[in-house]
Amino acid sequence: MIPIEDVKSEYGTEITVVLLCCRLHFNTEKLSTLQQYIDTRQINWDDVIYLAKYHRIEPIIYKILSKAHLPVAIASRVKQSQFFLVQNNFKQALETERIIELLETMGIQCTPYKGVAFSRQFYGDIISRESSDIDLVISHEDFSKVLELMTADGYIFENKIEYSYFKEKIFTRNNSLNFDKFKGDNREFHIEFHWRITENFVKVHNEAHRQLFNNSEKIILAKRKVNALNANAHYITLFIHHSNHDGFRVLKNIVDLCQILPSNNNDIDTHYIKNAFKDLRLVKAAAVCCYLSSELLGLNLPLSPANNNSLIPGKVKAFFMERLLRKRSYRDTALDNLDNRSQLYLKDSLSEKIAFILAGFKQRTTPSPEDLQTLKLNRNLYFLYPAIKSFRLLTKGIDKKHIKQQK
């Protein structure tokens, strides 16, 4: 485990506070160490709160900080933020239950995924993990009925133009289609209906997506029992999302995956998961995850051979440590869409890397929803979109809307 003083000298005081809180969550550090650090350092608390939000681990950070002696103004701020997060998660859970029940009235099978469902299965409650939206798994064959029900319920179909452009191809290209409900000018709920773990261009093994339909458990979200993914299947799908899709971009990716430890979930079968990683070509990703978990949190995950470090070149280790510990802006997150090194580093073979690069190039010349919305070309002129998309990338670089949504 990387020493705290090394983290401070290399990456700064504030990310050290955040990392200490994460270690306390897993009992690999003591509260007295955090308290001494707080008492003996000049801390920019605005930066600590920004980093907790950026890394999407506010519930854990605030829960740990509430146990420490903080400046009065900061303690009050932490308490208020905790209250808001708890309220929001319960609100998300109740709406999840309501939508599942609504769809069941039309015979549509629907399973909660990520969000409060993962929190319940792996954290033991629905308040320890950030849940900013609602993720549900459906069969893409049911989507037309879902569209009818959701719009009748007051939701706005976010992908309307994209759906019209790609038609049936969207179900092999995309991994989800989304709906929003607003209260005045504020978005109250964002719901994503999934049938794949990631978009097609990420090039995940096709067999992986079947894990989304491995429903063998019942869990209580807020008030009622709902069908849930088998715990092993849920972990595998989230691992793929956090590695192949996100590229271990934020600390939440690692914290989530460390919840696999047997002391946290007795239903986990690590032998089954390790075999699945081998079959789904996730060996390199598992090795990187184990390395980061050990160095950052002092946890030895049972996902990779003991000699997993030999699978990871030094430059890859340095890349991911910088990615997670160096202070980054939301603009940096948007730029990650143009820098796919993280996903490339996690691929098991050269052929997979080449396939990913080619698919990424095709993705970048495919019109985005913003292109379709802005230009609104007649269908006879749709062939112009790829050229326009390429020009927009060269001149604009990143999507400003994406940055705004991350704030």
FIDRENSE-978469 format. One line per field, with one value per residue (C-alpha): residue number from 1; residue in one letter; chain; x, y, z. Coordinates in nm, 3 decimals, m for minus. Example, Ala and Ser with C-alpha at 12.3 -4.5 7.8 and 13.67 -1.06 7.14 Angstrom:
// residues 2
num = c(1	2)
residu = c(A	S)
chaine = c(A	A)
u = c(1.230	1.367)
v = c(m0.450	m0.106)
w = c(0.780	0.714)
//
This chain:
// residues 407
num = c(1	2	3	4	5	6	7	8	9	10	11	12	13	14	15	16	17	18	19	20	21	22	23	24	25	26	27	28	29	30	31	32	33	34	35	36	37	38	39	40	41	42	43	44	45	46	47	48	49	50	51	52	53	54	55	56	57	58	59	60	61	62	63	64	65	66	67	68	69	70	71	72	73	74	75	76	77	78	79	80	81	82	83	84	85	86	87	88	89	90	91	92	93	94	95	96	97	98	99	100	101	102	103	104	105	106	107	108	109	110	111	112	113	114	115	116	117	118	119	120	121	122	123	124	125	126	127	128	129	130	131	132	133	134	135	136	137	138	139	140	141	142	143	144	145	146	147	148	149	150	151	152	153	154	155	156	157	158	159	160	161	162	163	164	165	166	167	168	169	170	171	172	173	174	175	176	177	178	179	180	181	182	183	184	185	186	187	188	189	190	191	192	193	194	195	196	197	198	199	200	201	202	203	204	205	206	207	208	209	210	211	212	213	214	215	216	217	218	219	220	221	222	223	224	225	226	227	228	229	230	231	232	233	234	235	236	237	238	239	240	241	242	243	244	245	246	247	248	249	250	251	252	253	254	255	256	257	258	259	260	261	262	263	264	265	266	267	268	269	270	271	272	273	274	275	276	277	278	279	280	281	282	283	284	285	286	287	288	289	290	291	292	293	294	295	296	297	298	299	300	301	302	303	304	305	306	307	308	309	310	311	312	313	314	315	316	317	318	319	320	321	322	323	324	325	326	327	328	329	330	331	332	333	334	335	336	337	338	339	340	341	342	343	344	345	346	347	348	349	350	351	352	353	354	355	356	357	358	359	360	361	362	363	364	365	366	367	368	369	370	371	372	373	374	375	376	377	378	379	380	381	382	383	384	385	386	387	388	389	390	391	392	393	394	395	396	397	398	399	400	401	402	403	404	405	406	407)
residu = c(M	I	P	I	E	D	V	K	S	E	Y	G	T	E	I	T	V	V	L	L	C	C	R	L	H	F	N	T	E	K	L	S	T	L	Q	Q	Y	I	D	T	R	Q	I	N	W	D	D	V	I	Y	L	A	K	Y	H	R	I	E	P	I	I	Y	K	I	L	S	K	A	H	L	P	V	A	I	A	S	R	V	K	Q	S	Q	F	F	L	V	Q	N	N	F	K	Q	A	L	E	T	E	R	I	I	E	L	L	E	T	M	G	I	Q	C	T	P	Y	K	G	V	A	F	S	R	Q	F	Y	G	D	I	I	S	R	E	S	S	D	I	D	L	V	I	S	H	E	D	F	S	K	V	L	E	L	M	T	A	D	G	Y	I	F	E	N	K	I	E	Y	S	Y	F	K	E	K	I	F	T	R	N	N	S	L	N	F	D	K	F	K	G	D	N	R	E	F	H	I	E	F	H	W	R	I	T	E	N	F	V	K	V	H	N	E	A	H	R	Q	L	F	N	N	S	E	K	I	I	L	A	K	R	K	V	N	A	L	N	A	N	A	H	Y	I	T	L	F	I	H	H	S	N	H	D	G	F	R	V	L	K	N	I	V	D	L	C	Q	I	L	P	S	N	N	N	D	I	D	T	H	Y	I	K	N	A	F	K	D	L	R	L	V	K	A	A	A	V	C	C	Y	L	S	S	E	L	L	G	L	N	L	P	L	S	P	A	N	N	N	S	L	I	P	G	K	V	K	A	F	F	M	E	R	L	L	R	K	R	S	Y	R	D	T	A	L	D	N	L	D	N	R	S	Q	L	Y	L	K	D	S	L	S	E	K	I	A	F	I	L	A	G	F	K	Q	R	T	T	P	S	P	E	D	L	Q	T	L	K	L	N	R	N	L	Y	F	L	Y	P	A	I	K	S	F	R	L	L	T	K	G	I	D	K	K	H	I	K	Q	Q	K)
chaine = c(A	A	A	A	A	A	A	A	A	A	A	A	A	A	A	A	A	A	A	A	A	A	A	A	A	A	A	A	A	A	A	A	A	A	A	A	A	A	A	A	A	A	A	A	A	A	A	A	A	A	A	A	A	A	A	A	A	A	A	A	A	A	A	A	A	A	A	A	A	A	A	A	A	A	A	A	A	A	A	A	A	A	A	A	A	A	A	A	A	A	A	A	A	A	A	A	A	A	A	A	A	A	A	A	A	A	A	A	A	A	A	A	A	A	A	A	A	A	A	A	A	A	A	A	A	A	A	A	A	A	A	A	A	A	A	A	A	A	A	A	A	A	A	A	A	A	A	A	A	A	A	A	A	A	A	A	A	A	A	A	A	A	A	A	A	A	A	A	A	A	A	A	A	A	A	A	A	A	A	A	A	A	A	A	A	A	A	A	A	A	A	A	A	A	A	A	A	A	A	A	A	A	A	A	A	A	A	A	A	A	A	A	A	A	A	A	A	A	A	A	A	A	A	A	A	A	A	A	A	A	A	A	A	A	A	A	A	A	A	A	A	A	A	A	A	A	A	A	A	A	A	A	A	A	A	A	A	A	A	A	A	A	A	A	A	A	A	A	A	A	A	A	A	A	A	A	A	A	A	A	A	A	A	A	A	A	A	A	A	A	A	A	A	A	A	A	A	A	A	A	A	A	A	A	A	A	A	A	A	A	A	A	A	A	A	A	A	A	A	A	A	A	A	A	A	A	A	A	A	A	A	A	A	A	A	A	A	A	A	A	A	A	A	A	A	A	A	A	A	A	A	A	A	A	A	A	A	A	A	A	A	A	A	A	A	A	A	A	A	A	A	A	A	A	A	A	A	A	A	A	A	A	A	A	A	A	A	A	A	A	A	A	A	A	A	A	A	A	A	A	A	A	A	A	A	A	A)
u = c(0.000	0.144	0.240	0.020	0.317	0.412	0.059	0.074	0.413	0.328	m0.042	m0.139	m0.301	m0.665	m0.657	m0.472	m0.772	m1.002	m0.781	m0.757	m1.138	m1.156	m0.907	m1.108	m1.415	m1.229	m1.060	m0.710	m0.639	m0.733	m0.952	m0.671	m0.446	m0.706	m0.764	m0.394	m0.361	m0.651	m0.510	m0.160	m0.224	m0.360	m0.653	m0.851	m1.191	m1.349	m1.100	m1.175	m1.546	m1.476	m1.264	m1.528	m1.783	m1.550	m1.460	m1.830	m1.773	m1.943	m2.150	m1.839	m1.627	m1.895	m1.974	m1.609	m1.557	m1.864	m1.670	m1.377	m1.343	m1.375	m1.398	m1.756	m1.849	m1.716	m1.887	m2.218	m2.160	m2.081	m2.394	m2.617	m2.462	m2.511	m2.878	m2.930	m2.757	m2.964	m3.285	m3.186	m3.103	m3.435	m3.612	m3.428	m3.514	m3.884	m3.902	m3.718	m3.977	m4.263	m4.130	m4.067	m4.425	m4.556	m4.375	m4.486	m4.850	m4.772	m4.583	m4.241	m3.961	m3.734	m3.433	m3.255	m2.888	m2.602	m2.730	m2.925	m2.949	m2.570	m2.554	m2.804	m2.631	m2.270	m2.274	m2.561	m2.781	m2.899	m2.726	m2.354	m2.318	m2.394	m2.703	m2.759	m2.980	m3.181	m3.051	m3.290	m3.234	m3.495	m3.507	m3.466	m3.767	m3.984	m3.861	m4.157	m4.390	m4.149	m4.146	m4.525	m4.553	m4.277	m4.405	m4.758	m4.610	m4.467	m4.110	m3.933	m3.750	m3.393	m3.282	m3.579	m3.375	m3.103	m3.365	m3.529	m3.193	m3.049	m3.382	m3.333	m2.953	m2.952	m3.001	m2.665	m2.489	m2.603	m2.620	m2.918	m3.190	m3.282	m3.574	m3.595	m3.866	m3.856	m4.004	m4.015	m3.675	m3.498	m3.448	m3.601	m3.521	m3.298	m3.373	m3.154	m3.296	m3.012	m2.981	m2.599	m2.326	m2.139	m2.175	m2.075	m1.757	m1.604	m1.577	m1.675	m1.701	m2.056	m2.110	m2.065	m2.398	m2.585	m2.487	m2.741	m3.021	m2.896	m3.176	m3.173	m3.218	m3.476	m3.377	m3.562	m3.478	m3.687	m4.017	m4.073	m3.893	m3.783	m3.607	m3.232	m2.927	m2.740	m2.465	m2.185	m2.342	m2.396	m2.033	m1.907	m2.123	m2.010	m1.648	m1.681	m1.846	m1.582	m1.288	m1.369	m1.612	m1.477	m1.113	m1.083	m1.139	m1.246	m1.197	m1.559	m1.463	m1.210	m1.414	m1.715	m1.507	m1.345	m1.690	m1.643	m1.449	m1.611	m1.656	m1.893	m2.096	m2.132	m2.305	m1.995	m1.818	m1.471	m1.379	m1.675	m1.583	m1.215	m1.318	m1.560	m1.282	m1.066	m1.348	m1.447	m1.087	m1.069	m0.742	m0.542	m0.821	m0.843	m0.467	m0.478	m0.775	m0.593	m0.281	m0.476	m0.677	m0.359	m0.166	m0.449	m0.658	m0.437	m0.677	m0.580	m0.865	m0.905	m0.944	m0.599	m0.297	m0.047	0.204	m0.042	0.208	0.409	0.117	0.134	0.415	0.552	0.411	0.062	0.090	0.204	m0.073	m0.353	m0.204	m0.179	m0.531	m0.678	m0.470	m0.378	m0.637	m0.840	m1.120	m1.450	m1.294	m1.027	m1.305	m1.456	m1.115	m1.093	m1.338	m1.058	m0.784	m0.853	m0.524	m0.697	m0.919	m0.627	m0.411	m0.686	m0.719	m0.573	m0.433	m0.304	m0.596	m0.842	m0.657	m0.667	m1.040	m1.104	m0.905	m1.091	m1.428	m1.337	m1.251	m1.586	m1.762	m1.599	m1.723	m2.077	m2.315	m2.382	m2.724	m2.592	m2.505	m2.850	m3.021	m2.819	m2.820	m3.153	m3.071	m3.330	m3.300	m3.177	m2.875	m2.786	m2.472	m2.322	m2.326	m1.999	m1.802	m1.957	m1.884	m1.515	m1.488	m1.659	m1.413	m1.115	m1.243	m1.423	m1.223	m1.470	m1.838	m1.916	m2.253	m2.076	m1.873	m2.183	m2.359	m2.065	m2.074)
v = c(0.000	0.334	0.536	0.835	1.074	0.962	1.037	1.382	1.477	1.356	1.441	1.686	1.718	1.702	1.376	1.227	1.308	1.142	0.833	0.806	0.809	0.528	0.324	0.379	0.251	m0.078	m0.075	m0.060	0.267	0.406	0.703	0.838	0.859	1.064	1.288	1.352	1.433	1.681	1.844	1.892	2.005	2.310	2.161	2.322	2.173	2.302	2.085	1.783	1.819	1.871	1.554	1.352	1.464	1.420	1.064	0.996	0.869	1.142	0.904	0.720	1.033	1.218	0.915	0.885	1.260	1.278	1.061	1.304	1.639	1.899	2.278	2.370	2.512	2.206	1.963	2.140	2.126	1.755	1.683	1.872	1.694	1.357	1.433	1.533	1.217	0.989	1.161	1.133	0.763	0.679	0.885	0.696	0.361	0.443	0.554	0.238	0.026	0.225	0.194	m0.180	m0.224	m0.011	m0.222	m0.545	m0.446	m0.481	m0.807	m0.647	m0.809	m0.546	m0.576	m0.298	m0.269	m0.071	0.221	0.140	m0.228	m0.273	m0.068	m0.298	m0.617	m0.514	m0.228	m0.368	m0.058	0.191	0.500	0.416	0.447	0.746	0.694	0.982	0.791	0.470	0.178	m0.099	m0.410	m0.503	m0.709	m0.474	m0.650	m0.487	m0.136	m0.020	m0.101	0.067	0.379	0.392	0.345	0.589	0.872	0.818	0.845	1.190	1.095	1.253	1.021	1.155	0.957	1.035	1.176	0.912	0.636	0.775	0.792	0.448	0.259	m0.111	m0.081	0.115	m0.207	m0.344	m0.006	0.135	m0.026	0.177	0.428	0.695	0.890	1.206	1.344	1.711	1.907	2.261	2.332	2.068	1.709	1.490	1.143	1.000	0.639	0.424	0.102	m0.142	m0.460	m0.448	m0.362	m0.122	0.034	m0.190	0.006	m0.088	m0.443	m0.644	m1.020	m1.088	m1.356	m1.093	m0.926	m1.242	m1.176	m0.892	m1.146	m1.376	m1.300	m1.535	m1.319	m1.103	m0.785	m0.509	m0.163	0.081	m0.087	m0.392	m0.696	m0.687	m0.931	m0.874	m0.992	m1.283	m1.127	m1.285	m1.169	m0.820	m0.798	m0.917	m0.665	m0.380	m0.488	m0.470	m0.129	0.014	m0.130	m0.159	0.132	0.376	0.267	0.294	0.667	0.754	0.610	0.493	0.229	0.075	0.120	m0.053	m0.348	m0.389	m0.462	m0.816	m0.922	m1.223	m1.031	m0.800	m1.049	m1.419	m1.491	m1.416	m1.709	m1.582	m1.904	m1.854	m1.488	m1.565	m1.826	m1.579	m1.318	m1.569	m1.666	m1.303	m1.186	m0.971	m1.109	m0.789	m0.571	m0.792	m0.764	m0.383	m0.371	m0.589	m0.373	m0.051	m0.200	m0.312	0.013	0.256	0.074	m0.200	m0.473	m0.798	m0.889	m1.261	m1.191	m1.248	m1.478	m1.386	m1.281	m1.045	m0.758	m0.926	m0.870	m0.494	m0.285	m0.001	0.266	0.118	0.124	0.486	0.581	0.454	0.593	0.938	0.904	0.834	1.052	1.360	1.635	1.646	1.867	1.774	1.894	1.625	1.368	1.485	1.468	1.102	1.034	1.122	0.940	0.567	0.455	0.326	0.088	m0.018	m0.094	m0.324	m0.537	m0.888	m0.917	m0.716	m0.829	m0.692	m0.360	m0.332	m0.416	m0.151	0.116	0.045	0.046	0.371	0.537	0.432	0.560	0.901	0.940	0.835	1.127	1.195	1.298	1.656	1.639	1.506	1.765	2.061	1.988	1.807	1.696	1.546	1.166	1.180	1.379	1.154	1.042	1.385	1.329	1.126	1.398	1.669	1.466	1.433	1.806	1.887	1.669	1.839	2.189	2.139	1.859	1.774	1.795	2.089	1.940	1.637	1.862	2.043	1.718	1.605	1.913)
w = c(0.000	m0.103	0.210	0.286	0.295	m0.056	m0.175	m0.015	m0.157	m0.508	m0.542	m0.269	0.072	m0.036	m0.237	0.061	0.284	0.031	0.008	0.387	0.407	0.151	0.351	0.668	0.485	0.432	0.775	0.629	0.811	1.152	1.237	1.457	1.148	0.963	1.263	1.311	0.942	0.961	1.275	1.138	0.778	0.603	0.412	0.136	0.221	m0.099	m0.286	m0.067	m0.140	m0.512	m0.522	m0.338	m0.596	m0.893	m0.787	m0.716	m0.363	m0.161	0.059	0.180	0.226	0.422	0.635	0.740	0.784	1.009	1.258	1.272	1.447	1.171	1.163	1.259	0.919	0.737	0.977	0.910	0.536	0.550	0.755	0.511	0.213	0.382	0.441	0.078	m0.051	0.173	0.063	m0.303	m0.283	m0.116	m0.381	m0.655	m0.491	m0.462	m0.825	m0.931	m0.754	m0.908	m1.264	m1.223	m1.101	m1.389	m1.647	m1.483	m1.546	m1.918	m1.873	m1.919	m1.721	m1.573	m1.342	m1.149	m1.235	m1.075	m0.864	m0.548	m0.645	m0.642	m0.324	m0.154	m0.269	m0.206	0.046	0.254	0.223	m0.038	0.100	0.084	m0.293	m0.514	m0.731	m0.969	m1.211	m1.245	m1.453	m1.555	m1.768	m2.029	m2.345	m2.641	m2.794	m2.527	m2.597	m2.807	m2.516	m2.272	m2.488	m2.486	m2.110	m2.017	m2.235	m2.103	m1.750	m1.822	m1.914	m2.211	m2.449	m2.455	m2.762	m2.988	m3.278	m3.247	m3.236	m3.550	m3.731	m3.647	m3.623	m3.532	m3.564	m3.239	m3.041	m3.158	m3.152	m2.815	m2.474	m2.350	m2.432	m2.180	m2.041	m1.827	m1.603	m1.509	m1.221	m1.348	m1.500	m1.291	m1.397	m1.129	m1.266	m1.538	m1.634	m1.859	m2.007	m2.082	m2.286	m2.316	m2.066	m2.295	m2.637	m2.925	m3.010	m2.671	m2.807	m2.503	m2.552	m2.673	m2.409	m2.137	m2.210	m2.114	m1.752	m1.749	m1.775	m1.499	m1.250	m0.955	m0.647	m0.472	m0.291	m0.108	m0.238	m0.032	0.047	m0.172	m0.307	m0.668	m0.899	m0.892	m1.079	m0.935	m0.719	m0.925	m1.252	m1.111	m1.007	m1.347	m1.535	m1.310	m1.345	m1.724	m1.700	m1.465	m1.660	m2.032	m2.037	m1.776	m1.786	m1.405	m1.440	m1.085	m0.737	m0.728	m0.988	m0.749	m0.430	m0.589	m0.703	m0.363	m0.217	m0.351	m0.044	0.126	0.451	0.263	0.058	0.134	m0.197	m0.403	m0.570	m0.655	m0.838	m1.072	m1.129	m1.202	m1.458	m1.614	m1.638	m1.823	m2.062	m2.125	m2.181	m1.868	m1.728	m1.783	m1.645	m1.335	m1.281	m1.304	m1.067	m0.814	m0.838	m0.782	m0.495	m0.322	m0.373	m0.302	m0.042	0.097	m0.017	m0.187	m0.420	m0.506	m0.878	m1.023	m0.976	m0.705	m0.972	m1.143	m1.123	m1.396	m1.633	m1.586	m1.738	m1.528	m1.761	m1.721	m1.341	m1.352	m1.596	m1.375	m1.053	m1.216	m1.354	m1.011	m0.782	m0.986	m0.952	m1.271	m1.398	m1.559	m1.884	m1.842	m1.809	m2.138	m2.307	m2.200	m2.482	m2.723	m2.529	m2.518	m2.365	m2.053	m2.250	m2.469	m2.166	m2.033	m2.347	m2.322	m2.675	m2.971	m3.189	m2.932	m2.926	m3.306	m3.312	m3.047	m3.236	m3.560	m3.384	m3.208	m3.538	m3.680	m3.367	m3.401	m3.755	m3.662	m3.597	m3.231	m3.094	m3.085	m3.457	m3.540	m3.321	m3.450	m3.824	m3.872	m4.226	m4.454	m4.456	m4.817	m4.691	m4.396	m4.582	m4.499	m4.123	m4.098	m4.278	m4.063	m3.749	m3.841	m3.906	m3.575	m3.383	m3.544	m3.472	m3.142	m2.980	m2.706	m2.643	m2.414	m2.327	m2.183	m1.951	m1.836	m1.750	m1.537	m1.315)
//
